[in-house]
């Protein structure tokens, strides 16, 4: 696993696992009162388990052996003690149930908060991020990466806390029962810890690789599903299959190696536990016989043997959870990596407002829709506000731009578009036609030059207001799950049905919409798969028109 300061395969510095874990735990802050109660339940469970094992010694020494020696048939005291023992174990069962039950609510709450934060951050990211990252890889962060957190929050973290408490409680009882056997036990425990450290260390890196390979595979699958028609047109089925096999093989290798070391851990530790059990039985039996029961009674030996199993169990449980924690940290790193991306910056302050324009050309702001808009300029120096009518006058002066610094797409471009003009950009693919549209909308910021909108530098216009003033029909149509009316209204969420129908008529979409099974209430799914490409384009035009 990459440590602090090491570089990952993609050239970026790897996250610190400790910081990633602390950041993940910070999402549990609002559940602190509930977690305190969970911690008390864990303590109660650990104490009950240890005391239950400890109580088996007196059961043998003080009840069963005397009854056997005396031939007594009075089971009253024995029954009373068994009831007491049952209450102790029942208390432990109740504690286990409560902390597992409560952690389900904490887990789902944390996952929901992370999804909300992730989605909110995604809305603030620049278009550049989505152009450079596969949609399937981003989706993988919402699905498999967040799902890895479920087990670590609901099981791994409580299990580690429970194991730590159990180790302390059981160790105290072990020393109190027989310090000699405790020293003997520590030799085998040290071996178990060493094996756990070695195998867990080997599997950790492969679990991280598995999460990243899974994101890559998901990204490739999503790309192939969306481009299946192109794949078939050019007979690329076999080529795509070969590429997928390579990616899938990388995932298999990482998953196999991670699972191999992970699955070895449990059986090895269990067998070492049996070896420890046998050694303790031999040494403990010798102590009982040689001391005549003075140093260690038969009942105490039985209690110690059970306690030793209780001591080994948390170590095994923690070792089994280590891999889940490593996977969760790998997933959390990918999630926080997206959250830490630089959001789209917006230093604009000029706003688009509804306006009334009188016969003298004076502009006043109004809350209601009038069909006229104006740019609202607040002046910080004197606190005054001025208005400029929205006309649609666009000028680009000496503009330079490149998606990457090494390759400029536009160089020293100057052009203008006056209100009412119809202008076409004609040029070869890659000449920068779509790029100009992206720059006017500030999906990307120019490297040099100026773009003015109604003689206002577009950097001074707030991005939501800038984009709200423009109606755009993209080359690639994107329709959303919902009715035809919902998709048209996407251009203006408060548009009335009449406005949407008028926009559809303007886009020449009204006729085919009325022929659909439910007209404007026809449900569209899978990006409008039940419509033709031309029909989807007309809906996109109507969506822009209603804006």
C-alpha positions as CSV (number, residue, x, y, z in Angstrom):
1,X,0.0,0.0,0.0
2,X,1.4,3.4,-1.0
3,X,2.5,5.3,2.1
4,X,2.6,9.1,2.7
5,X,4.6,10.8,0.1
6,X,4.8,7.9,-2.3
7,X,3.6,8.4,-5.9
8,X,0.8,6.3,-7.3
9,X,0.7,4.8,-10.8
10,X,-1.1,7.8,-12.2
11,X,1.6,10.1,-11.1
12,X,-0.3,11.7,-8.2
13,X,0.7,11.5,-4.6
14,X,-1.1,8.8,-2.7
15,X,-3.4,9.7,0.2
16,X,-2.4,9.0,3.8
17,X,-4.5,6.0,5.0
18,X,-4.5,7.5,8.5
19,X,-5.9,10.8,7.3
20,X,-8.4,9.0,5.0
21,X,-9.7,7.0,8.0
22,X,-10.0,10.1,10.2
23,X,-11.9,11.9,7.4
24,X,-14.2,8.9,7.1
25,X,-14.8,8.9,10.9
26,X,-15.6,12.6,10.8
27,X,-18.8,11.7,9.1
28,X,-19.9,9.9,12.3
29,X,-19.6,13.1,14.4
30,X,-23.3,13.7,14.6
31,X,-23.9,10.2,15.8
32,X,-21.6,10.6,18.8
33,X,-24.4,10.2,21.5
34,X,-25.6,7.0,19.7
35,X,-22.0,5.8,19.4
36,X,-21.3,6.3,23.1
37,X,-24.3,4.0,23.9
38,X,-22.9,1.5,21.3
39,X,-19.5,1.6,23.1
40,X,-21.2,0.9,26.4
41,X,-23.0,-2.0,24.8
42,X,-19.6,-3.3,23.5
43,X,-18.1,-3.0,27.0
44,X,-21.1,-4.8,28.5
45,X,-20.8,-7.6,25.9
46,X,-17.1,-8.1,26.5
47,X,-17.4,-8.1,30.3
48,X,-20.4,-10.6,30.1
49,X,-18.4,-12.9,27.8
50,X,-15.3,-12.8,30.0
51,X,-17.3,-13.3,33.2
52,X,-19.3,-16.1,31.6
53,X,-16.1,-18.0,30.8
54,X,-14.7,-17.2,34.2
55,X,-17.8,-18.4,36.0
56,X,-17.4,-21.9,34.5
57,X,-14.5,-22.5,36.9
58,X,-16.6,-22.2,40.1
59,X,-19.3,-24.2,38.3
60,X,-16.9,-27.2,38.2
61,X,-15.0,-26.6,41.4
62,X,-17.8,-25.5,43.7
63,X,-20.8,-27.4,42.4
64,X,-20.2,-30.3,40.0
65,X,-17.1,-31.9,41.6
66,X,-18.5,-31.7,45.2
67,X,-21.8,-33.2,44.1
68,X,-19.9,-36.0,42.3
69,X,-17.7,-36.6,45.4
70,X,-20.6,-36.6,47.8
71,X,-23.1,-38.4,45.6
72,X,-25.5,-35.6,46.3
73,X,-28.8,-35.2,44.3
74,X,-29.6,-31.7,45.6
75,X,-29.6,-29.8,42.3
76,X,-31.1,-26.6,43.9
77,X,-27.8,-24.7,44.2
78,X,-26.6,-25.9,40.8
79,X,-29.8,-24.7,39.2
80,X,-29.5,-21.3,40.8
81,X,-25.9,-20.9,39.6
82,X,-26.9,-22.0,36.1
83,X,-29.7,-19.4,36.1
84,X,-27.1,-16.8,37.1
85,X,-24.8,-18.0,34.4
86,X,-27.6,-17.8,31.8
87,X,-28.4,-14.2,32.9
88,X,-24.7,-13.3,32.3
89,X,-24.7,-14.8,28.8
90,X,-28.1,-13.3,28.0
91,X,-26.8,-9.9,29.0
92,X,-24.0,-10.3,26.6
93,X,-26.4,-11.4,23.8
94,X,-28.5,-8.4,24.4
95,X,-25.5,-6.1,24.2
96,X,-24.4,-7.7,20.9
97,X,-27.8,-7.3,19.4
98,X,-28.1,-3.7,20.4
99,X,-24.8,-2.5,19.1
100,X,-25.2,-4.3,15.8
101,X,-28.8,-3.0,15.4
102,X,-27.8,0.6,16.1
103,X,-24.8,0.5,13.8
104,X,-27.1,-0.3,10.9
105,X,-28.7,3.1,11.3
106,X,-25.3,4.9,11.7
107,X,-24.0,3.1,8.6
108,X,-26.9,4.0,6.3
109,X,-26.9,7.6,7.6
110,X,-23.1,8.0,6.9
111,X,-23.5,6.5,3.4
112,X,-26.4,8.8,2.6
113,X,-24.4,11.9,3.7
114,X,-21.4,10.8,1.7
115,X,-23.6,10.3,-1.4
116,X,-25.2,13.7,-0.9
117,X,-21.8,15.4,-0.5
118,X,-20.4,13.5,-3.5
119,X,-23.4,14.4,-5.7
120,X,-23.3,18.1,-4.6
121,X,-19.6,18.3,-5.3
122,X,-20.1,16.8,-8.7
123,X,-22.6,19.6,-9.6
124,X,-19.8,22.1,-8.9
125,X,-17.1,20.5,-11.0
126,X,-16.1,22.0,-14.3
127,X,-16.9,20.4,-17.6
128,X,-13.2,19.7,-18.0
129,X,-13.4,17.0,-15.2
130,X,-16.1,15.0,-17.0
131,X,-14.3,15.3,-20.3
132,X,-11.2,13.7,-18.8
133,X,-12.9,11.0,-16.6
134,X,-15.0,8.0,-17.8
135,X,-18.6,8.1,-16.6
136,X,-18.4,4.5,-15.5
137,X,-15.4,5.2,-13.3
138,X,-17.3,8.1,-11.6
139,X,-20.4,5.8,-11.2
140,X,-18.1,3.2,-9.6
141,X,-17.4,5.7,-6.8
142,X,-21.1,6.0,-6.1
143,X,-21.7,2.2,-6.1
144,X,-18.8,-0.2,-5.3
145,X,-16.6,2.4,-3.5
146,X,-19.4,3.6,-1.2
147,X,-20.6,0.0,-0.7
148,X,-17.2,-0.9,0.7
149,X,-17.8,1.6,3.4
150,X,-21.0,-0.2,4.5
151,X,-19.1,-3.2,6.0
152,X,-16.3,-1.2,7.5
153,X,-18.7,1.2,9.4
154,X,-21.3,-1.4,10.4
155,X,-18.9,-4.3,11.2
156,X,-15.2,-3.6,11.0
157,X,-15.0,-0.5,13.2
158,X,-17.3,-1.8,15.9
159,X,-15.5,-5.2,15.7
160,X,-12.1,-3.6,16.2
161,X,-13.4,-1.6,19.2
162,X,-15.1,-4.7,20.6
163,X,-11.9,-6.7,20.1
164,X,-9.8,-4.1,21.8
165,X,-12.2,-4.0,24.8
166,X,-12.4,-7.8,24.9
167,X,-8.6,-8.2,24.8
168,X,-8.2,-5.9,27.8
169,X,-11.0,-7.5,29.8
170,X,-10.0,-11.1,29.0
171,X,-6.3,-10.4,29.6
172,X,-7.1,-9.1,33.1
173,X,-9.1,-12.3,33.8
174,X,-6.3,-14.5,32.3
175,X,-3.6,-13.0,34.5
176,X,-5.9,-13.2,37.5
177,X,-6.6,-16.9,36.8
178,X,-3.0,-18.0,36.1
179,X,-0.1,-15.6,35.3
180,X,2.1,-18.6,34.4
181,X,-0.2,-19.9,31.7
182,X,-0.7,-16.3,30.5
183,X,3.1,-16.0,29.8
184,X,3.0,-19.3,28.0
185,X,0.1,-18.1,25.9
186,X,1.9,-14.9,24.8
187,X,4.5,-16.9,22.8
188,X,1.8,-18.3,20.5
189,X,-0.1,-15.0,20.4
190,X,3.0,-13.3,19.2
191,X,3.3,-15.7,16.3
192,X,-0.3,-15.2,15.4
193,X,0.1,-11.4,15.3
194,X,3.3,-11.7,13.2
195,X,1.5,-14.0,10.6
196,X,-1.4,-11.6,10.5
197,X,0.9,-8.6,9.9
198,X,2.7,-10.3,7.0
199,X,-0.3,-11.6,5.2
200,X,-2.4,-8.5,5.7
201,X,0.5,-6.4,4.4
202,X,0.7,-8.5,1.2
203,X,-3.0,-8.4,0.5
204,X,-3.5,-4.6,1.2
205,X,-1.8,-3.4,-2.0
206,X,-3.9,-5.9,-4.1
207,X,-7.1,-4.7,-2.5
208,X,-6.3,-1.1,-3.5
209,X,-5.5,-2.3,-7.0
210,X,-8.7,-4.3,-7.1
211,X,-10.8,-1.1,-6.4
212,X,-9.0,0.9,-9.1
213,X,-9.2,-1.9,-11.7
214,X,-13.0,-2.3,-10.9
215,X,-13.5,1.5,-11.6
216,X,-11.6,1.1,-14.9
217,X,-13.7,-2.0,-15.9
218,X,-17.0,-0.2,-15.1
219,X,-15.9,2.8,-17.1
220,X,-15.1,0.7,-20.1
221,X,-18.4,-1.2,-19.9
222,X,-20.4,2.1,-19.7
223,X,-18.5,3.4,-22.7
224,X,-19.3,0.2,-24.7
225,X,-23.0,0.2,-23.8
226,X,-23.4,3.8,-24.9
227,X,-21.4,3.2,-28.1
228,X,-22.8,-0.2,-29.0
229,X,-24.3,1.0,-32.3
230,X,-20.9,2.3,-33.4
231,X,-19.2,-0.9,-32.3
232,X,-21.5,-3.0,-34.5
233,X,-21.4,-0.6,-37.5
234,X,-17.6,-1.0,-37.7
235,X,-17.5,-4.7,-36.7
236,X,-15.4,-4.0,-33.7
237,X,-17.0,-6.6,-31.4
238,X,-13.8,-8.8,-31.3
239,X,-11.5,-5.8,-30.7
240,X,-13.7,-4.6,-27.9
241,X,-13.8,-8.1,-26.4
242,X,-10.0,-8.3,-26.5
243,X,-9.6,-4.9,-24.8
244,X,-12.2,-5.9,-22.1
245,X,-10.4,-9.2,-21.5
246,X,-7.2,-7.3,-20.8
247,X,-8.9,-5.0,-18.3
248,X,-10.9,-7.8,-16.8
249,X,-7.7,-9.9,-16.4
250,X,-6.0,-7.1,-14.5
251,X,-9.1,-7.0,-12.2
252,X,-8.9,-10.8,-11.8
253,X,-5.2,-10.8,-11.0
254,X,-5.7,-8.1,-8.3
255,X,-8.8,-9.8,-6.9
256,X,-7.2,-13.2,-6.9
257,X,-4.0,-12.1,-5.2
258,X,-6.0,-10.1,-2.6
259,X,-8.3,-13.0,-1.9
260,X,-5.5,-15.5,-1.8
261,X,-3.6,-13.8,1.0
262,X,-6.9,-12.8,2.7
263,X,-8.3,-16.4,2.7
264,X,-5.0,-17.9,4.0
265,X,-5.2,-15.7,7.1
266,X,-8.2,-17.3,8.8
267,X,-7.2,-21.0,8.5
268,X,-3.6,-20.3,9.5
269,X,-4.6,-18.3,12.6
270,X,-7.2,-21.0,13.5
271,X,-4.6,-23.7,13.3
272,X,-2.2,-21.7,15.4
273,X,-5.0,-21.3,17.8
274,X,-5.4,-25.0,18.1
275,X,-1.7,-25.4,18.6
276,X,-1.9,-22.9,21.4
277,X,-4.8,-24.7,22.9
278,X,-2.9,-28.0,23.0
279,X,0.2,-26.3,24.6
280,X,-1.9,-24.7,27.2
281,X,-3.7,-28.0,27.9
282,X,-0.4,-29.8,28.4
283,X,1.2,-27.1,30.6
284,X,-2.0,-26.4,32.5
285,X,-2.6,-30.1,33.1
286,X,0.9,-30.5,34.5
287,X,0.4,-27.6,36.8
288,X,-2.9,-29.1,38.1
289,X,-1.3,-32.5,38.8
290,X,2.1,-31.4,40.1
291,X,0.6,-28.8,42.5
292,X,-2.2,-31.0,43.6
293,X,-4.7,-28.3,42.5
294,X,-3.0,-25.6,44.7
295,X,-1.6,-23.5,41.8
296,X,-4.4,-24.3,39.4
297,X,-7.6,-26.2,39.9
298,X,-9.4,-28.2,37.3
299,X,-12.2,-25.7,37.0
300,X,-9.7,-22.8,36.8
301,X,-7.9,-24.6,34.0
302,X,-11.2,-25.1,32.1
303,X,-12.0,-21.3,32.6
304,X,-8.5,-20.4,31.4
305,X,-8.8,-22.5,28.2
306,X,-12.1,-20.9,27.4
307,X,-10.6,-17.4,28.1
308,X,-7.7,-18.2,25.9
309,X,-10.1,-18.9,23.0
310,X,-11.8,-15.6,23.9
311,X,-8.4,-13.9,23.7
312,X,-7.5,-15.4,20.3
313,X,-10.9,-14.7,18.8
314,X,-10.6,-10.8,18.8
315,X,-7.2,-11.2,17.1
316,X,-8.6,-13.4,14.4
317,X,-11.6,-11.1,14.0
318,X,-9.4,-8.0,13.6
319,X,-7.2,-9.8,11.1
320,X,-10.3,-10.8,9.1
321,X,-11.5,-7.1,9.2
322,X,-8.1,-5.7,8.1
323,X,-8.8,-6.5,4.4
324,X,-12.3,-5.0,4.6
325,X,-10.7,-1.8,6.1
326,X,-8.1,-1.6,3.4
327,X,-10.7,-2.0,0.7
328,X,-12.9,0.7,2.4
329,X,-9.9,3.0,2.7
330,X,-9.1,2.5,-1.0
331,X,-12.7,3.3,-1.9
332,X,-12.8,6.2,0.5
333,X,-9.6,7.6,-1.1
334,X,-11.3,7.5,-4.5
335,X,-14.4,9.2,-3.1
336,X,-12.5,11.9,-1.3
337,X,-10.3,12.3,-4.4
338,X,-13.4,13.4,-6.3
339,X,-14.5,15.6,-3.4
340,X,-11.2,17.3,-3.4
341,X,-11.2,18.2,-7.0
342,X,-11.1,22.0,-7.6
343,X,-14.7,23.2,-8.1
344,X,-15.7,25.4,-11.0
345,X,-14.7,29.0,-10.0
346,X,-17.1,31.9,-10.5
347,X,-15.9,35.4,-9.7
348,X,-18.8,37.0,-11.6
349,X,-21.1,39.6,-10.0
350,X,-23.3,40.8,-12.9
351,X,-26.8,39.2,-12.7
352,X,-29.5,38.6,-15.2
353,X,-32.9,40.1,-14.0
354,X,-36.4,40.6,-15.4
355,X,-36.8,44.2,-16.5
356,X,-39.3,46.8,-17.6
357,X,-38.2,49.2,-20.3
358,X,-40.2,52.4,-20.7
359,X,-40.5,54.5,-23.9
360,X,-37.5,56.5,-22.9
361,X,-35.3,53.4,-22.6
362,X,-35.1,53.6,-18.8
363,X,-34.7,50.1,-17.3
364,X,-36.2,49.1,-13.9
365,X,-35.9,45.7,-12.3
366,X,-39.1,43.7,-11.7
367,X,-39.8,40.4,-10.0
368,X,-42.4,39.2,-12.6
369,X,-41.6,37.9,-16.1
370,X,-42.0,40.6,-18.7
371,X,-40.2,39.2,-21.7
372,X,-37.4,41.7,-21.3
373,X,-34.1,41.1,-19.4
374,X,-31.3,43.2,-18.3
375,X,-27.8,42.9,-16.8
376,X,-27.6,44.2,-13.3
377,X,-24.3,45.8,-12.4
378,X,-23.6,46.4,-8.7
379,X,-20.9,49.0,-8.1
380,X,-18.8,48.2,-5.0
381,X,-17.3,51.7,-4.9
382,X,-20.4,53.7,-4.2
383,X,-23.0,50.9,-3.7
384,X,-25.0,52.0,-6.8
385,X,-26.6,49.7,-9.4
386,X,-26.9,50.1,-13.1
387,X,-28.7,48.1,-15.7
388,X,-27.8,47.1,-19.3
389,X,-30.5,45.7,-21.6
390,X,-29.8,42.1,-22.7
391,X,-29.5,42.2,-26.5
392,X,-27.2,39.3,-27.4
393,X,-24.2,41.2,-28.8
394,X,-21.2,38.9,-28.7
395,X,-17.6,39.8,-29.5
396,X,-14.4,37.7,-29.2
397,X,-11.2,39.6,-29.5
398,X,-7.7,38.0,-29.9
399,X,-8.8,34.8,-28.1
400,X,-6.3,32.0,-27.5
401,X,-7.4,28.7,-26.0
402,X,-6.2,25.1,-25.6
403,X,-7.7,22.2,-23.7
404,X,-4.2,21.4,-22.7
405,X,-1.4,24.0,-22.6
406,X,0.7,22.1,-25.1
407,X,-1.9,22.2,-27.9
408,X,-3.8,25.4,-28.7
409,X,-7.1,24.9,-30.4
410,X,-7.8,28.6,-31.0
411,X,-5.2,31.2,-31.7
412,X,-5.8,34.9,-32.0
413,X,-9.5,34.5,-33.0
414,X,-11.5,37.6,-33.4
415,X,-15.2,37.5,-34.4
416,X,-18.6,39.1,-33.6
417,X,-22.3,38.3,-33.6
418,X,-24.7,41.2,-33.6
419,X,-28.3,40.8,-32.4
420,X,-30.6,39.2,-35.0
421,X,-27.7,37.8,-37.1
422,X,-27.6,34.2,-38.1
423,X,-24.0,33.0,-38.2
424,X,-22.6,29.6,-39.2
425,X,-19.1,28.3,-38.3
426,X,-17.8,26.1,-41.1
427,X,-14.6,24.1,-40.8
428,X,-12.9,20.8,-40.5
429,X,-13.5,18.5,-37.5
430,X,-11.3,19.8,-34.7
431,X,-11.1,23.3,-36.0
432,X,-12.8,24.7,-32.9
433,X,-16.4,25.2,-33.8
434,X,-17.9,23.5,-30.7
435,X,-15.0,25.0,-28.6
436,X,-16.3,28.6,-29.4
437,X,-19.7,27.6,-28.0
438,X,-18.0,26.2,-24.9
439,X,-16.1,29.4,-24.4
440,X,-19.1,31.6,-24.7
441,X,-20.9,29.6,-22.0
442,X,-17.7,29.6,-19.9
443,X,-17.5,25.8,-19.8
444,X,-13.8,26.6,-20.2
445,X,-12.0,29.8,-19.6
446,X,-9.8,31.4,-22.3
447,X,-6.1,31.6,-22.0
448,X,-5.8,35.0,-23.5
449,X,-8.0,37.7,-25.2
450,X,-11.5,38.9,-24.3
451,X,-15.1,37.8,-24.8
452,X,-17.7,40.4,-24.3
453,X,-21.5,40.0,-24.1
454,X,-23.4,43.2,-24.5
455,X,-20.1,44.9,-24.0
456,X,-19.6,43.2,-20.6
457,X,-16.6,40.9,-20.1
458,X,-18.2,37.5,-19.6
459,X,-15.8,36.9,-16.6
460,X,-17.8,39.5,-14.7
461,X,-21.1,37.7,-15.4
462,X,-22.2,35.1,-12.9
463,X,-22.1,31.7,-14.7
464,X,-25.7,30.7,-13.9
465,X,-27.0,34.0,-15.2
466,X,-24.7,33.8,-18.3
467,X,-26.0,30.3,-19.2
468,X,-29.6,31.2,-18.4
469,X,-29.4,34.0,-21.0
470,X,-28.4,31.5,-23.7
471,X,-30.5,28.8,-25.4
472,X,-28.3,25.9,-26.7
473,X,-29.0,22.8,-28.7
474,X,-26.1,20.5,-28.2
475,X,-24.9,18.1,-30.9
476,X,-25.3,15.2,-28.6
477,X,-28.9,15.1,-27.3
478,X,-29.5,14.1,-23.7
479,X,-33.0,13.4,-22.5
480,X,-33.9,12.4,-18.9
481,X,-36.2,9.9,-17.4
482,X,-39.6,11.6,-17.3
483,X,-42.4,12.7,-19.5
484,X,-42.0,14.6,-22.8
485,X,-43.4,17.7,-21.0
486,X,-40.8,17.3,-18.2
487,X,-37.9,17.2,-20.7
488,X,-39.1,20.3,-22.5
489,X,-39.6,22.1,-19.2
490,X,-36.0,21.3,-18.2
491,X,-35.1,24.5,-20.1
492,X,-37.2,26.5,-17.7
493,X,-38.5,24.8,-14.6
494,X,-41.3,27.3,-14.0
495,X,-42.6,27.2,-17.6
496,X,-46.4,26.6,-17.9
497,X,-47.7,23.8,-20.1
498,X,-48.8,26.4,-22.6
499,X,-45.3,27.7,-22.9
500,X,-43.9,24.2,-23.4
501,X,-46.4,23.5,-26.1
502,X,-45.6,26.8,-27.8
503,X,-41.9,26.0,-27.7
504,X,-42.6,22.5,-29.2
505,X,-44.6,24.1,-32.0
506,X,-41.7,26.5,-32.6
507,X,-39.4,23.6,-32.9
508,X,-41.8,21.7,-35.2
509,X,-42.0,18.9,-32.5
510,X,-45.7,19.3,-31.7
511,X,-47.0,17.1,-34.5
512,X,-45.0,14.0,-33.6
513,X,-45.5,14.5,-29.9
514,X,-49.3,14.4,-30.3
515,X,-48.9,11.1,-32.1
516,X,-47.1,9.5,-29.2
517,X,-49.2,7.1,-27.1
518,X,-49.8,9.6,-24.2
519,X,-48.8,12.8,-26.1
520,X,-46.9,15.2,-23.9
521,X,-47.3,12.8,-20.9
522,X,-45.5,9.9,-22.7
523,X,-42.7,8.6,-20.4
524,X,-39.2,8.7,-21.8
525,X,-36.5,6.3,-20.5
526,X,-32.9,5.4,-21.4
527,X,-32.2,8.8,-23.0
528,X,-35.4,8.7,-25.1
529,X,-34.7,5.3,-26.7
530,X,-38.3,5.0,-27.8
531,X,-37.8,8.1,-30.1
532,X,-35.8,8.5,-33.3
533,X,-32.6,10.6,-33.3
534,X,-34.4,13.4,-35.2
535,X,-37.3,13.4,-32.7
536,X,-34.8,13.7,-29.8
537,X,-33.1,16.6,-31.5
538,X,-36.4,18.4,-31.9
539,X,-37.1,18.0,-28.2
540,X,-33.7,19.5,-27.5
541,X,-34.6,22.4,-29.7
542,X,-37.9,22.8,-27.9
543,X,-36.1,22.7,-24.5
544,X,-33.8,25.5,-25.6
545,X,-36.7,27.5,-27.1
546,X,-38.7,27.4,-23.8
547,X,-35.7,28.9,-22.0
